[in-house]
């Protein structure tokens, strides 16, 4: 498991957890209930990267195509 996954499952508790915003506690609850199953997605397979990162032209359009966007 990655550190983010430990936090979502509640396995990792440390001093910073008390500063987590209450609106995000639902995520941990849903993971515990089994409603959500967090998985790791490699950056090459992450379509949202072009929305959150500055990418070169080729990776930008690759992500846009994965997200269903085109120039047409």
Secondary structure, DSSP 8 states (H G I E B T S, - for coil): --HHHHHHHT----GGGGGS-GGGHHHHHHHHHTS-------GGG-TTHHHHS---HHHHHHHHHHTT----
